[in-house]
Amino acid sequence: MSAEVLASTSAGHPRGSWPAEEQAQTFRNQGIPVTVIMDRDSDRFLVVKAGEVS
């Protein structure tokens, strides 16, 4: 993956993807377009800049 990872959360977190979604909203509130993806290789939810996912 070549996208810039801004934050990450364990996929095993009891709240699932919610912590990553909350982190993503913080970036969006700052005007940074981001999206949350699941990286199965690392078993983590990643917050990456929107449009950089490949």
Steps between C-alpha positions, in 0.01 A plus 500: 500500500631841408249719683616725782371355828399777740370275781426135570301288743504128569222313321458300820390809692179434696330790321603378154570776250347777713833628643640533147181674384529743791863572412397550137235752603763700686705526179189591298418776749847640425424499126705189418309258275547148637345157482514191722611172350564153641851365448461125533875436490558704817151438648450874551260774396699776330412865457649607167479808284203472264591419141831333591368146549639263243 
